[in-house]
Amino acid sequence: MIPGHEKTISCLKFCPSNPSLLATASVDGEFCIWDVDSPGDPKLHSINFANFVLSFDWDPTGKEQVVVSTRQSNVYLWDPRKNAGNANLKSMLLWSNSNEANPARALVLRWHPSEPKLVAAGNSDGSIRLYDMSTQTLTKIPPIEKGVAVADMQWDPLSDVYMLVASTSGIVKLLDVTSKEAVRSFDKEGVGIEAISWVQWAPGNFMTCNGRTGVLKVWNVSQPQPIKHLRVGATGMHMFSLVPGGDRAVCSFLDGSVSLYHLRKNQREFLSKPGHTETVFGCSFCPSDSNIVATSSYDSTIKIWHTQTMELLKTLTGQSGVIYCMSWSDDGLFLASTSIKGSVFVWDVENGDALTKLSHHDDACYCVDWNVLGQRLLVSTSGDCTACVFSSQDGNIHRRYRFPDAMYGCEWHPTRANWFVAGCADARAYVMDISEIGSAAVKYQLTGHSMRVFYTAWSPLVPGALATGSDDKTIRIWHVDDEGDGDQDSGTGNGRHCSSRDIDFDLDSSNAVRKDAIKTESNCLNGHQSYVRPVVWHSEIPFLLLSGSWDGTIRLWDCREEGKAANMFTGEGHIADVYGLAFHPKKPFSICTTSRDTTVRFWKITGANEQLLYHAMKELSLGSGLGAGVPKIEVGDSGAAKLYGKESKALERLALKNLGRDSGGAELAGVMEQLFAFFGGDEGVDEFWTGALLCLGVGSGSPRHQQGGMFAGPGMPDPGSLKHILHKTESVKYMTAEAQNLE
């Protein structure tokens, strides 16, 4: 993995004469050439074209130079040996369409493989420009379909003058560039065309793909209809490329998967697992199943994953725009999500249906949180400067507040059902009480950050402890008065329902916040080098806080320390902004993160948990590791980490109930399995316990198989259905024989 670009990569291509060289370009204009075989820094050359790079192509003669087109309708010739760093772009300009009344952008560049003086450009208006480097002349060829952009084009490898051109609407023509005429037209593809390529081993044959079906169509220039259909995938395709010198095609699909397909054998040889194709913003574990996690993305989808098998279980589609945030109902049956379009959807996850589609906001909706203390209300925040409290059953708004600026992260209080906190672009966070009216609804205004507050998080363990993450690169820890033991239900005071545009209280008005509600005292944690995004309290260790940032790192903080001293650990696995961070209370030492690098990554917190696990396994009890009383966060305290959460206490009760020194093997193995899972067992531990329970004659009664839920054990074998255990060498022999039979 090469950590290189700050922004989305728009195109990439290996050098045809040197397979070690890879060129990549991004939407911010940065263009890089990498030596992928270099043991050191792989970056050889870079330049910035100061605009979105649309396309490029390598010199086919072996010279390590490229032609590059940008969104400014300019086409450049870049030789990194002559023009490196911040070179003068004007000196590299081949031609520009920017002076035209409606400038056409060069979407596709193709350097002629046998006539290197010729470069062709397929444009956004459907026209083709042919540039002769020897004479520095530019020829315009009329579009194959007026006003419809060129999707792809390829020079005929057996001719100096023929070129295949495909439009985005699905028209394909074979052009003679000298006469500027089409010598052959082919049947139109109603679903459009994404890519086109000549078949190297079959002269006159070419292939096309589209974004609606996972089918490669094979054509011959002698007839207008396709001669063969190859189903290579189950979803539409982004692109395909024929492996040089071979008979295989590499295909990329809309679901994020990539496959290698053997064209002669009509057989798929490899298929990666599907995933998100754009920035992954949110991640959230299903409360009722610690193996199920949901992720939301810029690609307008929500995906449900099984963490043990890393399999995609379901994709939720239908909510348009970027999907920023998700929140599960406490029973794990429903999921609420927000989008850049201002909508909030409530999904039936098992059926994949959107039960409720709400449009309570006039701008992007950044966050939503489900009130689990009653299951009746949700709160959402938006760029329209409002926060809405509404019913999960009928969508009716119970409270609507206007704030001084755009609103971002929000979260309900873990024990007070009427309280929620929300971060604001005015650099403050607000704690609201929906049972009060007027200024009394503002319990606290937290003032201390210097830039917008993007994330907020209540501690599930320490009463009144609250964390906020900001664009000022800091995290602040606040302590507010909880005023008692908490509410019993999520009532709303007078129970009034208001219309979607009524305002219950306007905090943007003068003197809206009482002076006694303004709180400024906090503990500031710093160490991130860019905007702070997710902040999450640990569910077992009171002083432990986790965070992610635009600097690409995740950090663990000891909130008993101040400033940079609080930074316990910095993880650098992501190569771009970290947007999501989550874990399940049943597995509090196994962390999931999401990022602009489009990946979902899993981490294990090590250190204190290993010592706790050692003592737990030795004593068959968590007793020595459990904390007593109400936990506090006191600056300067250096005591050992203790467990205060609900799950550790439940696990201890299970151990006391089922275990004694004379307990049977099944009870012992069952409790030990849960201990390992709780402390973040390494990969393979699950299979180890399956084997152990089988050896003890225990079937599907294993605690792991009693979790249930709508996705209970997908892809996981039921121990009760297995007859015996195979050694890995026997498994290899069996699978090899199966593969030979298929071959």
Secondary structure, 3 states (H helix, E strand, C coil): CCCCCCCCEEEEEEECCEEEEEEEEECCCEEEEEECCCCCCCEEEEEECCCCEEEEEECCCCCCCEEEEECCCEEEEECCCCCCCCCCHHHHEEEECCCCCCCCCEEEEEECCCCCCEEEEEECCCCEEEEECCCCEEEEECCCCCCCCEEEEEECCCCCCEEEEEECCCCEEEEECCCCEEEEEECCCCCCCCEEEECCCCCCEEEEECCCCCEEEEEECCCCCCCEEEECCCCCEEEEEECCCCCEEEEEECCCCEEEEECCCCEEEEECCCCCCCCEEEEEECCCCCCEEEEEECCCCEEEEECCCCEEEEEECCCCCCEEEEEECCCCCEEEEEECCCCEEEEECCCCEEEEEECCCCCCEEEEEECCCCCCEEEEEECCCEEEEEECCCCCEEEEEECCCCEEEEEECCCCCCEEEEEECCCEEEEEECCCCHHHHEEEEEECCCCCEEEEEECCCCCCEEEEEECCCEEEEEECCCCCCCCCCCCCCCCCCECCCCCCEECCCCCCCCHHHEECCCEEEECCCCCEEEEEECCCCCCEEEEEECCCCEEEEECCCCHHHHEEEEECCCCCCEEEEEEECCEEEEEEEEECCCCEEEEECCCHHHHHHHHHHHHCCCHHHECCCCCCCCCCCCCCCCECCHHHHHHHHHHHHHCCCCCCHHHHHHHHHHHHHHCCCCCCHHHHHHHHHHHCCCCCCCHHHHCCCCCCCCCCCCHHHCCCCCCHHHHHHHHHHHHHHHC
